[in-house]
Amino acid sequence: MHALMQQRPLLISGLIEHAATYHGDREIVSCQVDGSILRSDWRQLHARAKRLANVLTGFGVQAGDRVATLAWNTHRHVELYFGVSGMGAVLHTVNPRLFAEQIVYILNHAESRYVFFDTTFTDLVAKIAPQCPHIKGFVALCSRAQMPALNVARLYSYEDLLDGASAEYAWPVFEETRASSLCYTSGTTGNPKGVLYSHRSTVLHTFAACAADGLGLSANDSVLLVVPLFHVNAWGVPYAAAMCGAKLVLPGPGVGGESIFRLLRDEACNFSLGVPTVWLGLFDYIEGSAAKLDVSTMRLKRVVVGGSAAPRAIIEKFEKHFGAFVIQVWGMSETSSPATIGNLLPKHAGLPLERRFDLQVLQGRAIYGVEIEIFDADGSPLPHDGKVFGELKVRGPWVAGGYYRGDDGAALDDTGWFPTGDVATIDRDGFVRITDRSKDVIKSGGEWISSIDLENAAVGHEAVQEAAVIGIAHRRWQERPLLVVVKRPDKEAAPADILAYLQDKITKWWLPDDVVFVDALPHTATGKVQKLELRERFKGYRLPTDQS
């Protein structure tokens, strides 16, 4: 028997229509690449997204064509989110921090037709343009007066195009399973792989983000969106903010500690999202300027941390400086980002701070729509006791079933699970603890050591700016951990000081066999430490516990 409900497709255009109709005057604050701030609202953004759709139609962009961006978090980039996908094309956000060769590969692999770029990336565009034959034109996200000197065919001014286009546009209606956006993974090995999202998967994920047990986003929130719009659709926040009518604050290229602090204060932001390195920069600024800063007027209450595990020190500092609650999330491009969210349960009310921090350092619990499980090497499910490690796998309506153009063959295992490549535990309440990437796990004497737990503990030391742990070959124990540290410029410490600090914070036999100080750690374009490069650098390193 079929139901008698209306069959209306879940489309991204419906989100921006709703925002304009019911939250039209809710503010959008956008920091521009020239340092100015533009204030608009959801109604104006909707009208401009419709103008953009008319521009793309005039360009001959067809349903399914890929339209790429090389851009910061600004109102224009958000307009592309809705204008491109809304008219039936595919928004292709490209990470401008990648090497030029990787960007060329991604643009050619996707066969993107047009590239919309911020003027700070003019030199990058000049370099890649001759190598991308599929691109029909480049659009600078600026006015005519701000146009860069760039020698490429078919160069346009975004504002000129919108000024000449009509705001009258009827969003087309089509199947919700049509592709809406395309993001490429930024793994440390092999070519990036394309994850192709649908309108349906995106809208369903958006419902989850707005749910109270999701990110809990609402019209009462003023959201500082620090996570880049080119990182997994900014974890779905532009769509969620449109669905609920939240105020959206976009920092542009300025994500230094001082800029973030100023926006949090001046825009009365009570909610923000970003990766750990951004928050470390914020606290460096706060602690270095404590005498002249007044945090008493700050309204920050919730902070989402993802991209990599949040050190306990970050969680403690948000509590100390702002009284803000850190919500740790875990996800990846293939899960539309947040798949587990660190909301607490009723039984955790009233916990002492230290015990609450113990829960906040975990990666959270699966949100409705995502199934998670851990498996042993033979593919058998493992117990959820918070102790047994296994390979983390996921499935759900916004989890990838394959990669664009069939790269890497089958993305799922024989039973329909997506292997994440992460090693994790799951406890009785469903809280996930990511202990390592499977390729980074340290196996010592037949037992696993979590490099992530070691790193997060080390960052709590006052002299440690950043830390990474890798396994070093050991004749007796197979592997033992080496702690690689970047010191804070104003602090001093010896290896023995770091090891002494860690003594009562980790399992005794996990204690690193040595500490090495370096000037900097190698990072991917998304800010993750390149442990493959570190392992190569220390390939012949002999630990002091492994001497003849």
N, C-alpha and C positions, 0 to 999 in steps of 0.2 A: 504494500500500500504506500503510495506517495503522499507526502505532506502537502498541505495547502498554503504554504508560505510563499511570499513573493521571492522571485529569483533575481536578486540584484547583485551584480558582481562587486567584489571588494577591490576598489581601484584607488590608487594614490591621489587622483584628482578629487576624490570625495573628501579626503582629509583637508585639502586646502580650501575647498568650497565650504566645508563646515567651519574652519577657522575664520574665514572671511565673513560668514553669515552670523555666527554666534559669538565670536571673539574678535571682531574686526578691529576694534580700537586698542587691543592689547599690544603693548609696545615691542618692537624689535630694534635692538641697539647694535649697530655695526661699526666696528673700528676699521677704517680704510687703510690701504697700503701707504697713503700719503700722510698718515697720522691723524686725519680728521675723524670725527664721529658723526655718523648719519643715523637719525632717528626716524623710524617709520612704524608701520603696524601690519597686522596680518591682512587687513583689507588692501593696503597699498601693495603688499608683496603679491597678493593674489592677482591684482590687476596687471602688475608687471610680468608675472608668470604667464598670463594670457597673451600679453604682447610678445613675449619670447616665443610662445607656441606659434604665433603668426609669423614671426621671423623665420623660424625653422621650417615652417610650411613653405614660405617663400624661397627658402634655400633648396627646396626639393627633398627635404629629409622625409623618409618614409617610415612607416611602422617597422620597428625592429632595427633600424639603423642605430649605430652607436655614436653618441656625442660625448666627447671626452672633456675633462676639466683638469687644469693644473692651477689650483687656486687655494687660497686660505679660507678661513671661516669668516665670511662676510655675507651680507644680505643678497648680493648677486649670486653667490654660490648656492644659497638656499633657493633662490628663484629658479636656478637650473634644476635643482632637485625635483621641483614640482612641474616646471614647464616642459622639460624634456620627457620625463616619464608620463606626465599627464596626457601629452599628445600622441603617445604610443611608441615613441622612440626609447632607446635604452641609455640611461645615464651611466657614463663610464668614468668614474673618478680615478685619477692617476696620482700616485704618491710622488710629488716633485722632489722628495729627498732621495729617491733612488738614483743610481748611477744613470747617466744619459743612455748608455747602451741598454740598460734594462727598460727604460722608458720607451726607447725605440722598439724594442722587442714587443712590449705590451701593446703599444699603439698599432703596430703592424699585425700582431696576432689577433687583436680585436677588430681590425679593419675599421677603425673609427673614422668618421667622415669629416667632422669638424672638431677643433680644439678651442675651448674657451680658457683663457689664461690671465692670471694677474700679471701686472707689468713688472713685478719683481723677478719674474721668470723669463724675461725677454731674451737674455743671453742663452738660456736653455732652449727656448723655442728656436732661436737662430741655429743652434747646433743640431737639433733633431729634425727640423723641417725637411732638409734635403734627403733624409733617409726614410721618409714616411710617404710613399707614393699614393696611399689611399686617401690622404687628407685633402679635402677640397677647399678648406679655408681656415684661417685663424681669426679668432675674435678676442681682442684685448678688452678686459673687464674694466673699462674706464670711459671717460668722455673724450670727445675729439681733441680737446686742448691737452689732454694727458697722453695722447697716443705716442708710443715708443718709436724710435727710429729702428725699423726692422725691415730687412730686405727679404720679404716672402711674398709670394703671389697671393692675392685675395686676402688682404688684411682689413679687418673691420673694427670699428669702434662699437662696443656694446651699447653705450648710451645713445649713440646716433641711430643704431638699428631699432632700439626700443622707442625712441622718439618718433620714428617714422612708421611705427606699426600700430594697429588698432588694438584696443583693449577688449573689443568684442570678439569672443571666441567661445564656442561650445565644445566642452571637453568630449571627445569621442567615447563611446561605450563599447567595450570589447571584452573578451574572455579574461577573467581574473588570473588565469594561469599564464598569460603573456609575460614575457620578460620585462622587468622594470629598470634594473640597474645591474652593473657589472663591476666587481671589485677583484683585483688580483692579489693573491697571497704574496707575502714577501719573505719566503723561507730563505734559510741560509745556504741551501744547496739546490741545484737545478734551476730551471727557468720558473718564473712566477706562473701560477695557474689561475685561471679565471673562474670565479664563483658567480653564477648567474641567478639573480633573485627574481621572483615573480611579484606581481601586484598582490596576489593572495598571500604569499609568504610574508611579505612586508607588512601588510595591514594586520595580519594575525599577530605578528611579532609586536606591532605597535600596541595592540590591545594589552598584551602581556606587560609591556613597559609601563603603561598607565595604571595597571592593576595595583591595588594596595600591597599585595605580596610580590609585585614586580619592583619597578623603580618608584612606584607611587607618585608619578608626575601628575600635577593638577593645575587648574587655572590660578591657584593661589601661589604658584611658584614663580620665582625669578631665577632663570637658569643660566649660569655662565658655562657655555659649551666650549671647554678647552680641548677636548678630544677632537682631532682634526676631522673635517668633513670628508677627507680622503682616506680615513681609516674605517673600513667596514660600515659605511653610511653613518659615521659618527655614532655608532652603537644604537642607531634607530631614533635618536633624540629629535632630529628635525621633524620627523613624522609624528612622534609622540607629542611634541610641543604643539603641533597643529591640531591634533586630535583633541587635546584638552584645553588649548588656549593659553598655555604658559607664556610668560614674558621670556624672550630669547635674547641673550647677550652674547655677541660674537666678537672674539678678541682680535680677529685679523691675524697679522703676522707677529703680534706682540704677546708672546707667552712667557716672558721673563717674570721673575718673582714680583718686581715692583708693579708691572702692568697688571698682573693677575690680582694683586692686593688692591690696587686702585679700583678696578672694575667691581670686585666683590663688594667693596665699601660704597662706591658711588652709585651703583645700580641696585643696592639693597638685595644682593643675590643670597638666597637661602639654600640654593642647591647648585652643585657643580660636579663636573665629570672630567677626569683626566688620568693620565698614566703616572706611575710613581715618580719619574724624573721631574715632571712638572711641579709636583708638590714638594719635592726636595728643594727645588729652586725657590719656591714660595717661602719655605721655612728658613732657608739661608738668608733671604731678604729680611724676613721678620726678625730673626735673631741677631742679624747684623745691624738692625736699625731700631732695636727695641726701645731705646731711650726717646725716640721722637715719634713713635707710632702709638695711636690710640685704637685698640681693638674693641673697646667697650661698645661701640655703636654697630659693630658687624652683626649681620643677621644670618650668617651661614649656619645651617643646621644639619644638612646632609651632604656628604661627599661620596661620589662613586669613584672607586679606584679599580682599574682593570688594565689589560694589556700585558702586565706581568704581575707577579705576586706583590702585594703591598707589605713592606716591612712593618713590623710591630711599632717601630719608632714613629712612623707616619701616623698611625692610628692614635698613638698616645699624644702626639703633638697637636692633632686636630682637637682632641678632647681638652688638652691643656690651654691652647690659645683661644679657641672659639667655643668650646663646649659642643662641638659638632660630631655627629655620628658618622663613621666611615662605613660605607656599604661596599664590601668587596664583591666583584663579579668575575666570572670566568666565561670565556667564549673565544671564538675564533671566526675568521672570515666564513668558514663553512657552516657555522651555527647562527649566522646573522648577528654575531657577537653575543651579548649576554645570554647564557644558557643556564647558568646557576647564579643566584643572587643571595647575598649574605644578610638576609633579614632574620631577626631573632624570633623565637617562639614564645608563647605566653609563659611557659615555665621558666624562661630566662629573665623575666621581669624582676628587678631588684637585686640582680647579681652584683657582687662587688666588682669594681672596675677591672681589677686584674683578671678575674675569671671571665668577664665580658670580653676583654681584649683577646683572651684565648680563643674565643669563638669568632671574633672579627677577623683574625688572621687566616681563617679558613676561607675557601672560595665560595661558600654558600650552598644553597640547596637548589635542586632543579625546579624551575618554574613550570607551571602547567603548559603542556605542549611539547616539552622536551623529556624524553626518557634517557636515563643514564645508567650505566652499569660498568663494573670492572670485571676483567677476565684474566685468567691465567694464560700461560703460553700455549696450552692445549685448547683454548677457547671456551673453557668452563667458567661460569659465573663464580665470583668469590664472595665470601661473607661481608656484610656491612657491619664491621665491628670497629672501624676506625683504626685498625692496626695492619691488616693485610693489604699489601700493595698489589695493584694489578693495572692492566692496560685499560684506560678509560675510553668507552665507546658511547656514542649518542645516536638518537634517531628522533625524528619529529617533522612536522609540516614546514618548519623553516630551517631545516638542516639539509645541506647539499646532498643530492643523490648522484652527482657526477660533476666533472669539470668541463668548462667550455671547450668545445671542439674535441672532446674525448681525451684530453691530455691525461697521462698517467694511467690510462685504462680504467678499470672499475674502481670507483671510490668507496664502494661498500663491500663488506664481507659477505659471505655466503648466506648469512641470516638477516641481511638488511641493516646491519649496524654500520655507522661510520667510525672507523678507528681514528682517534684524535692525535695519536702519537704522544699523549701524556700518560704518565704513571701517577696513580692516585689511590687514596683510600676513601671510603665512604663510611660514615658512622651510622649508628642506629637511628638517628634523627634525620639522616639523609645529607648531612653536611659533607661536602667534598673537600679533600685536601690534596692539592696538586703537589707532588713531591719532586717531580722532574719531567723533562722531556725524555722519552724512552732512549734517545741517543745520548743523553747527558747523564743518565743515572750512574752512580758510582757503586760498584759491587766490591765489597771488601770482606774477605773471608767467608764468602757465600751469602752475606747479608747486604741489603741495600742501605745506602746513606743518601739522604735528601740534600742535594746541593742548594735547593731553594731555601730550606729551613736554615742552613748554615749561613747563607748570604743575608737573609733577613735578620738573623741574630747579630751578625757582624756589623751591619749598618747602624745598630743601636749604639755602638761605641762613638764617643764624641769626636774622635779623630778620623773616622771613616766616612768618606764622601760616597764611595761606591765600592761594591765587592762582588767578586765572582769566584765560584768554586768549581774546580775541574778535578777529574781523577788522574792520578799519576801512577804509572806502573810500579808495582812493588813485588819483590821476589817472594815474600812470605804471604802477604795478604791479597795478592792479585792487583788491587788498586787501593790507594789511600788518597784522601782529599788534600789538595793544595788550595790555600786561600790567597787570592790575588786582590790586592787592595789599592784603591786610589785614596790618598789622604786628603783631608781638608787643608787648604792652603795656609790656614792660620793655626793649625794644630800639629803636634808631634806625637809620635808613638813608635815603640819598637815592636817587633813581632811578638816578643814575650808578653807585652802589655795586652795585645789583642787576644792572645791565647788565654791569658789569665781572666780576661773579661768574659770569655765564652765558657769558662769552666762550669759554671752553675746554670747555664742557659740552654745547654744541649745535652743529648745523651753522651755519656762519657767517652765511649769508643768512637763517636763521630768526630771528636776534636781533630782539627786539621793537623797534619804532620809538619806543616811549615806555613809561613806567611811570607809573601813576596809583595813589595811595594812597586807600583808602576805609575807612570805619569797619567796614563789614560787607558781605558778599556775599549776594545773595538766594538762598534755597534752596527746593527742593521739600520735600514732607513726608518724603521718603526720604533727604534730606540732599544731593541733587545740586544743583549750582549751576544756577540758572535763567539760562542764557545769553541766552535771548530777551529777558528783562527787562534784562540788561546791555546788549545791543545797542540796545535802545530808549533806555536812559539815555544812551548815548554816540553816539546816532544822528548828531548834528551835529558830532562831535569832529573837529578838524583835527590830523593828526599833524604833528610838527615837520619831517618829511621831505617834506611835501606843501604847503609854503607857497609863495605866489605870488612 
